[in-house]
Amino acid sequence: MPELIEDFKHIKLAIFDLDGVVYRGQKLIPNVDKIIQELKDLSLRVIYNSNNSTATRQMYVEKLRNFGIQSEINDFYTSASITATEITNIKKNSNIFVIGEKGLRDELKVLGHKIIINPKSFNDIDFVIVGLDREFSYQKLAIAQKCILEGQAQFYATNTDSTLPAASGLLPGAGTMVNALKTCTSKQPIKIFGKPEPFGINLILKDMNIPAKNTCIFGDRLSTDIAAGNRAGIMTIAVLTGVTSEDMITDLKYKLKESDLIDKNLVPDLVIQSLSEIFRK
Protein backbone atom coordinates (compact mmCIF):
# COMPACT_ATOMS: atom_id res chain seq x y z
CA MET A 1 0.00 0.00 0.00
CA PRO A 2 1.37 3.48 -0.87
CA GLU A 3 2.53 5.74 1.95
CA LEU A 4 1.71 9.42 2.31
CA ILE A 5 4.56 11.90 2.69
CA GLU A 6 5.11 13.30 6.18
CA ASP A 7 3.10 16.50 5.50
CA PHE A 8 -0.09 14.42 5.16
CA LYS A 9 0.30 11.89 7.98
CA HIS A 10 -2.17 13.84 10.17
CA ILE A 11 -4.83 14.29 7.47
CA LYS A 12 -8.17 12.49 7.88
CA LEU A 13 -10.28 14.55 5.46
CA ALA A 14 -9.21 15.55 1.95
CA ILE A 15 -11.31 18.15 0.11
CA PHE A 16 -10.85 18.31 -3.66
CA ASP A 17 -11.79 21.08 -6.02
CA LEU A 18 -12.97 19.49 -9.26
CA ASP A 19 -12.14 21.31 -12.49
CA GLY A 20 -8.38 21.74 -12.69
CA VAL A 21 -7.65 19.22 -9.92
CA VAL A 22 -9.63 16.06 -10.73
CA TYR A 23 -10.37 16.79 -14.38
CA ARG A 24 -10.00 19.47 -17.03
CA GLY A 25 -13.23 19.93 -18.96
CA GLN A 26 -14.23 16.42 -20.03
CA LYS A 27 -10.81 14.80 -19.48
CA LEU A 28 -9.55 13.15 -16.32
CA ILE A 29 -6.19 14.46 -15.14
CA PRO A 30 -3.86 11.44 -15.42
CA ASN A 31 -3.83 9.03 -12.43
CA VAL A 32 -6.20 11.10 -10.27
CA ASP A 33 -8.68 8.22 -10.16
CA LYS A 34 -5.99 5.94 -8.73
CA ILE A 35 -4.79 8.57 -6.23
CA ILE A 36 -8.29 9.18 -4.89
CA GLN A 37 -8.81 5.44 -4.46
CA GLU A 38 -5.47 5.13 -2.66
CA LEU A 39 -6.51 7.87 -0.23
CA LYS A 40 -9.77 6.02 0.45
CA ASP A 41 -7.81 2.79 0.96
CA LEU A 42 -5.82 4.66 3.63
CA SER A 43 -9.16 5.51 5.35
CA LEU A 44 -9.14 9.20 4.40
CA ARG A 45 -12.56 10.76 3.83
CA VAL A 46 -12.70 12.31 0.37
CA ILE A 47 -15.08 15.23 -0.33
CA TYR A 48 -15.50 17.45 -3.41
CA ASN A 49 -16.08 21.21 -3.22
CA SER A 50 -16.83 23.11 -6.44
CA ASN A 51 -17.83 26.69 -7.16
CA ASN A 52 -19.67 25.61 -10.30
CA SER A 53 -23.40 25.91 -9.58
CA THR A 54 -24.69 24.75 -12.98
CA ALA A 55 -24.72 20.99 -12.31
CA THR A 56 -26.62 18.98 -9.72
CA ARG A 57 -24.67 16.83 -7.29
CA GLN A 58 -26.08 13.72 -9.01
CA MET A 59 -24.65 14.98 -12.30
CA TYR A 60 -21.24 15.19 -10.61
CA VAL A 61 -21.63 11.62 -9.28
CA GLU A 62 -22.24 10.43 -12.84
CA LYS A 63 -19.38 12.48 -14.27
CA LEU A 64 -16.88 11.02 -11.81
CA ARG A 65 -18.26 7.52 -12.43
CA ASN A 66 -17.43 8.00 -16.10
CA PHE A 67 -13.85 8.70 -14.98
CA GLY A 68 -13.79 5.52 -12.89
CA ILE A 69 -14.21 7.36 -9.56
CA GLN A 70 -16.97 6.08 -7.29
CA SER A 71 -18.80 8.68 -5.18
CA GLU A 72 -22.14 9.48 -3.57
CA ILE A 73 -24.28 12.60 -3.71
CA ASN A 74 -23.32 13.55 -0.14
CA ASP A 75 -19.65 13.64 -1.16
CA PHE A 76 -20.31 16.87 -3.07
CA TYR A 77 -20.59 20.40 -1.75
CA THR A 78 -21.20 22.77 -4.65
CA SER A 79 -21.80 26.50 -4.43
CA ALA A 80 -25.40 25.65 -5.36
CA SER A 81 -25.92 23.12 -2.54
CA ILE A 82 -24.14 25.34 -0.02
CA THR A 83 -26.27 28.32 -1.07
CA ALA A 84 -29.46 26.26 -0.74
CA THR A 85 -28.49 25.13 2.75
CA GLU A 86 -27.64 28.63 3.94
CA ILE A 87 -30.74 30.22 2.38
CA THR A 88 -32.90 27.60 4.12
CA ASN A 89 -31.30 28.60 7.42
CA ILE A 90 -32.39 32.18 6.71
CA LYS A 91 -35.96 31.41 5.56
CA LYS A 92 -37.68 28.13 4.79
CA ASN A 93 -40.06 27.62 1.84
CA SER A 94 -39.25 30.96 0.25
CA ASN A 95 -40.02 32.36 -3.21
CA ILE A 96 -36.84 32.83 -5.22
CA PHE A 97 -35.95 34.40 -8.54
CA VAL A 98 -32.87 32.65 -9.90
CA ILE A 99 -30.29 33.79 -12.39
CA GLY A 100 -28.64 30.42 -12.78
CA GLU A 101 -28.98 26.92 -14.15
CA LYS A 102 -30.36 23.50 -13.25
CA GLY A 103 -27.87 22.82 -10.45
CA LEU A 104 -28.89 25.89 -8.47
CA ARG A 105 -32.60 25.62 -9.19
CA ASP A 106 -32.78 21.93 -8.25
CA GLU A 107 -30.78 22.31 -5.02
CA LEU A 108 -33.17 25.07 -3.90
CA LYS A 109 -36.28 23.08 -4.87
CA VAL A 110 -35.08 19.98 -3.01
CA LEU A 111 -35.04 22.02 0.20
CA GLY A 112 -38.61 23.28 -0.30
CA HIS A 113 -38.11 26.61 -2.05
CA LYS A 114 -40.25 27.76 -4.98
CA ILE A 115 -38.51 29.05 -8.09
CA ILE A 116 -40.50 31.93 -9.63
CA ILE A 117 -39.79 32.58 -13.32
CA ASN A 118 -42.24 35.39 -14.07
CA PRO A 119 -43.32 37.10 -10.82
CA LYS A 120 -46.87 38.47 -10.82
CA SER A 121 -45.71 40.88 -8.15
CA PHE A 122 -42.10 41.77 -7.39
CA ASN A 123 -43.09 41.93 -3.72
CA ASP A 124 -43.70 38.16 -3.81
CA ILE A 125 -39.98 37.40 -4.20
CA ASP A 126 -37.98 36.79 -1.01
CA PHE A 127 -34.56 36.30 -2.61
CA VAL A 128 -32.75 36.93 -5.85
CA ILE A 129 -29.93 34.40 -6.13
CA VAL A 130 -27.31 34.67 -8.86
CA GLY A 131 -25.04 31.93 -10.16
CA LEU A 132 -23.50 31.06 -13.48
CA ASP A 133 -26.14 31.28 -16.20
CA ARG A 134 -25.14 30.45 -19.79
CA GLU A 135 -28.57 31.65 -20.95
CA PHE A 136 -28.25 34.97 -19.13
CA SER A 137 -30.42 37.66 -20.71
CA TYR A 138 -31.40 41.28 -20.41
CA GLN A 139 -34.91 40.16 -19.41
CA LYS A 140 -33.61 38.08 -16.49
CA LEU A 141 -31.48 40.99 -15.35
CA ALA A 142 -34.42 43.39 -15.57
CA ILE A 143 -36.67 41.10 -13.49
CA ALA A 144 -33.95 40.63 -10.86
CA GLN A 145 -33.41 44.39 -10.71
CA LYS A 146 -37.11 45.05 -10.13
CA CYS A 147 -37.40 42.33 -7.48
CA ILE A 148 -34.67 44.09 -5.51
CA LEU A 149 -35.47 47.75 -6.17
CA GLU A 150 -39.27 47.65 -6.45
CA GLY A 151 -39.87 44.63 -4.22
CA GLN A 152 -38.29 43.43 -1.00
CA ALA A 153 -36.01 40.71 -2.39
CA GLN A 154 -32.61 40.15 -0.82
CA PHE A 155 -29.63 39.70 -3.16
CA TYR A 156 -27.35 36.67 -2.71
CA ALA A 157 -24.75 35.01 -4.95
CA THR A 158 -23.34 31.52 -5.29
CA ASN A 159 -19.87 32.80 -6.20
CA THR A 160 -18.11 35.63 -8.03
CA ASP A 161 -15.62 33.71 -10.19
CA SER A 162 -14.63 35.93 -13.08
CA THR A 163 -13.93 33.00 -15.40
CA LEU A 164 -15.02 29.42 -16.03
CA PRO A 165 -12.46 26.86 -17.29
CA ALA A 166 -13.56 25.12 -20.50
CA ALA A 167 -11.98 22.85 -23.08
CA SER A 168 -11.76 25.81 -25.45
CA GLY A 169 -10.15 28.05 -22.83
CA LEU A 170 -11.60 30.48 -20.30
CA LEU A 171 -15.23 31.58 -20.48
CA PRO A 172 -17.13 34.22 -18.43
CA GLY A 173 -17.88 33.05 -14.89
CA ALA A 174 -20.71 33.71 -12.44
CA GLY A 175 -19.08 36.98 -11.37
CA THR A 176 -20.10 38.43 -14.75
CA MET A 177 -23.79 38.01 -13.89
CA VAL A 178 -23.30 39.12 -10.28
CA ASN A 179 -21.54 42.29 -11.40
CA ALA A 180 -24.31 43.08 -13.89
CA LEU A 181 -26.90 43.03 -11.09
CA LYS A 182 -24.62 45.01 -8.78
CA THR A 183 -24.31 47.66 -11.49
CA CYS A 184 -28.02 48.09 -12.20
CA THR A 185 -29.11 48.01 -8.52
CA SER A 186 -26.13 49.76 -6.89
CA LYS A 187 -26.28 46.97 -4.30
CA GLN A 188 -23.80 44.35 -3.17
CA PRO A 189 -24.83 40.74 -2.54
CA ILE A 190 -25.65 40.31 1.14
CA LYS A 191 -23.55 37.14 1.12
CA ILE A 192 -21.51 35.14 -1.39
CA PHE A 193 -21.56 31.46 -0.42
CA GLY A 194 -18.91 29.92 -2.67
CA LYS A 195 -15.14 30.07 -2.37
CA PRO A 196 -13.20 32.18 -1.33
CA GLU A 197 -15.78 32.45 1.46
CA PRO A 198 -15.31 29.60 3.97
CA PHE A 199 -19.04 28.67 4.23
CA GLY A 200 -18.63 25.44 2.30
CA ILE A 201 -15.54 24.22 4.09
CA ASN A 202 -17.01 25.04 7.50
CA LEU A 203 -20.16 23.12 6.52
CA ILE A 204 -18.04 20.13 5.45
CA LEU A 205 -16.10 20.15 8.73
CA LYS A 206 -19.35 20.26 10.69
CA ASP A 207 -21.01 17.48 8.68
CA MET A 208 -17.94 15.22 8.72
CA ASN A 209 -17.18 15.99 12.38
CA ILE A 210 -13.47 16.20 11.59
CA PRO A 211 -11.28 19.01 13.03
CA ALA A 212 -9.78 21.66 10.75
CA LYS A 213 -6.28 20.61 11.85
CA ASN A 214 -6.87 17.16 10.27
CA THR A 215 -8.26 18.51 7.00
CA CYS A 216 -6.70 19.68 3.74
CA ILE A 217 -7.93 21.12 0.45
CA PHE A 218 -6.43 20.51 -2.99
CA GLY A 219 -7.14 23.41 -5.32
CA ASP A 220 -5.87 25.00 -8.50
CA ARG A 221 -7.02 28.58 -7.85
CA LEU A 222 -5.28 30.74 -5.27
CA SER A 223 -8.10 33.30 -5.16
CA THR A 224 -10.82 30.74 -4.41
CA ASP A 225 -9.68 27.28 -3.24
CA ILE A 226 -6.57 28.35 -1.35
CA ALA A 227 -8.11 31.53 0.11
CA ALA A 228 -11.18 29.60 1.34
CA GLY A 229 -9.05 26.88 2.88
CA ASN A 230 -6.83 29.35 4.70
CA ARG A 231 -9.83 31.28 5.99
CA ALA A 232 -11.30 28.04 7.34
CA GLY A 233 -8.00 27.16 9.03
CA ILE A 234 -7.25 23.97 7.10
CA MET A 235 -4.10 22.87 5.26
CA THR A 236 -4.01 24.25 1.70
CA ILE A 237 -2.29 22.63 -1.28
CA ALA A 238 -2.03 24.35 -4.66
CA VAL A 239 -1.96 21.79 -7.46
CA LEU A 240 -0.41 23.11 -10.69
CA THR A 241 -2.67 21.10 -13.00
CA GLY A 242 -5.20 23.90 -13.49
CA VAL A 243 -5.14 27.68 -13.74
CA THR A 244 -2.28 28.42 -11.32
CA SER A 245 1.30 28.18 -12.57
CA GLU A 246 4.64 28.09 -10.77
CA ASP A 247 5.36 31.59 -12.07
CA MET A 248 2.15 32.86 -10.43
CA ILE A 249 3.23 31.38 -7.09
CA THR A 250 6.67 32.96 -7.41
CA ASP A 251 5.16 36.31 -8.34
CA LEU A 252 2.77 36.19 -5.37
CA LYS A 253 5.59 35.46 -2.91
CA TYR A 254 7.62 38.34 -4.36
CA LYS A 255 4.67 40.73 -4.01
CA LEU A 256 4.17 39.63 -0.40
CA LYS A 257 7.73 40.67 0.39
CA GLU A 258 7.19 44.05 -1.26
CA SER A 259 3.74 44.96 0.09
CA ASP A 260 1.54 44.48 3.16
CA LEU A 261 -1.56 44.91 0.99
CA ILE A 262 -1.46 41.43 -0.55
CA ASP A 263 -3.91 38.97 1.01
CA LYS A 264 -1.84 36.34 2.83
CA ASN A 265 -4.75 33.91 2.52
CA LEU A 266 -3.74 33.47 -1.12
CA VAL A 267 -0.53 31.70 -0.11
CA PRO A 268 -0.80 27.88 0.00
CA ASP A 269 0.88 25.76 2.66
CA LEU A 270 2.24 23.50 -0.05
CA VAL A 271 2.66 23.62 -3.83
CA ILE A 272 2.76 20.42 -5.90
CA GLN A 273 3.02 19.81 -9.63
CA SER A 274 0.58 16.89 -9.45
CA LEU A 275 -1.36 14.91 -6.86
CA SER A 276 1.06 11.97 -7.15
CA GLU A 277 3.58 13.99 -5.10
CA ILE A 278 1.60 13.39 -1.89
CA PHE A 279 2.89 9.78 -1.84
CA ARG A 280 6.39 8.60 -1.07
CA LYS A 281 8.29 7.38 -4.13
N, C-alpha and C positions, 0 to 999 in steps of 0.2 A: 504493500500500500504506500502511495506517495506521502512525503512528509512536508508539512508547511515550513517555510522559513521562520526564523525566530520572531520576526515582527508580528506574525499572525497566530502564535501559539495560544494567546489569550482570547481569540475571537470565537464567539459562539453564534453570532448572527452576521451574515453577509448580505448587504443590500446592493443590488445591481441596478444601475441605469440600463436602459435597453438599447436604443439606437446609438451606435458608436462604441458600445461596450460588448453587447451580446451579438448584435448583428449590425450591418450597414444596409439600410433599405430592405431588400428582399434576400440578402445574402448573409449567411452565418459567418461570423469572424472565425477563422480557422481554430479548431480545437476547443472552442468555448464550451461546446456541449460536453466534452470529456472532462473539462476542468470543473464545471458545475456539478457533474455527477461525482467527481472525486471529493469535492467539498461535502456533499451530502453523505458520502460513504464515511467521512470523518466526523459525522454527526453535527455538522454546522447547519443551521437553519438558513435557507436561501429565500430571499424576498426580492421582488422587482418593484422599482419606483420610477415611474415615467411621468414627464410633464405633458406628454401628448394626450389630449382629452378626446380625440376623435374616435378612438376604438373602445369597445366594451372590454371588460376584463376577460370575458369568454373568448373574444376574438384574439386576445393575446395568448390565452391558453392554447388555442388552435395554431397560432403562428409558431409558438415555440415547439409544439408537437411536430410540426412539419420540419423543424430543425433537429428533431431527435431529442428534445428536452422535455421531460415530463413535468407538469406543474398543475396546480389547482387554482380556481378562481380567487381564493383567499390569499394566494401568494402575491397578488398584484395590488399595488397602491398607485393608482394613476391620479393625475391632477383632477380628473372628473370624479373619481370615487371619493377622493379626499374632500373635494368641494361639496359633494352631496352629503357627506357625513357632517361636515361643519355647518352647512346651511340648516340641516335638520336639527342640530343643537340650538340654532338660533330660533327657528320657527318650524313646527311640523305642519305637513299638509298645506304647503303654501302654493300660491299661483306665481309661476315664473315665466318670464320671457327670456328665451335663450338665443344668444348668438353663438352657435356652436353646432356640433355634429352628433351623430348617433351615440357615441360614447358618453357624452355629457348628458344628453336628454335621457338616455336609458338609466343611467346611474341615479338621476334625480327621481325618475318615475318609480324605480324599484323601492325607494324610501318614502313613497306616498305623495310626492309633489305632482302638481298638475302643470303641464307645459302648455302655455297659451300662445298660439301662433298669431291670431288676429284679435287683439283685445277689443271688446265692445266698449269698455271704459278703461282709460289708463290708470284710474284709481283702483282697479281690480288687481293690479300687479304688485306683488310683494317684493320681488327681486328681479333685477336684470343681471344675468350671469353671462359673462363673455369668455369664450374659449376660441380655439382655432376653428375657423369656418371657411372651408374652401368654396362655399357658395355664398359668401358674404355679399351683401347688396346694399345699395342706397336705401331701399325700402326698410330693410331690417334695422339699419342704423337710425333711420327716422323714427321708427316705432320705439326703439330703445330710448332714444332721446326724449320722446314725449312721455314715456312711462316714468322717467326720472324727473323731468322738469315740470310736467303738467300733472303727473300723478304723485304717488308717495313711494315709488319703488327705490330700493336700495341697490347700489351698484357694487357687484363683486366680480372677480376675475379668477379663472383657473390658473393662469400664469401669464407672464409678459415676455416670453421668449421672442426675440426679434427675428429669428430665423428657424426654419424647419429643415433638417437634413433630408435629402432625397437622392435617389440614384443619379439624377441629372445634375445634382449640385444643391446649393441652398435655395430654399423657397421662403416666402414671407411666413413668419410665425404668428402665434396668437397675439403677441404684443402689437401687431399692426392693427388688429381690430379693437383692442383695448385703447390704444392711442387715439383712434378715430372717435370713439365715444367720449374719451376725456376731452378731446378738442371741441366737440359740439355741445358738451354740457358744462364745460369748465369745472368738472368734478373729478376727483381721484377715486379709484375703487376703494371701498371701505376696507377690504382685505383682499390679498392675493394669496391663494392657497397652495400653489405649486412652488417648486424650488425656484429661487434660493430661500424662500421662507421655510422654516423647519417644521411646519404643521404635519406634513406627511411622515417625516422621520420620527417625530414625537409620537404620532399615532401608532406607527409600527412598533416602537419600543414598548408602548403601553399594551398593545394587543399581544405581543410576543412575550411580554414579561421578562425581558432581557435587559440588563443595565447598559447604559451608553458606553461604559468603559470596555464592554465585551462585544461591541458592535463596530462594523466598518462599512463604508460605502465605496463602491467602485464607480467612478464617473469619468466622462470624457470632456465635460464642460466645467471650467473653473468658476464661471459666474453663476452656475445653477447647482450642479451636483456637489462640488467641493464646498461652495459657500454654505449650502444648506446643511451639509454634514458637520462642518465646523461650528455652525450656529447651534446645532443640536448636541454638540460635545462628543461626537463619535470620531473614530479614526477615518481619515479621508485619503483615498488613493486615486490619483489621476492616471488613467490608462490612455496611452497615446495611440489608440486605434480609432479615434473619432476626430473631433474638431480641434482639440488642443495638441499643439506640437511642442517639441523640446525647446525650440526657439522662443515660443510664447512663455514657457516656464522661466527660461533664462531672463527674458525681458522683464517679467513680473518681479523677479527677485532683485534685479538691478534697480527698478523703479522704487521698490520698498526701501532700498538703501538710501535713495535720493530724496524721498518724500514721505512725510507722515500721513499724507492724504489717501494713500492707497489702502484699500480694505484688506486687512490681514486675513480675513476669512477666505480670501481667494487662494491662499497658499495651501497646497495639500501636504499631508504628513509624509507621503511617499509618492514617488513618480515611477511608473513602470512602463516599459515599451509594450508589453502584452501580459495577459493574465497568467501565462505559464510561469512567470517569474516569481509567483508566490509560493512555488514548490522548490524544494531542494533538488539540485541536479545530481 
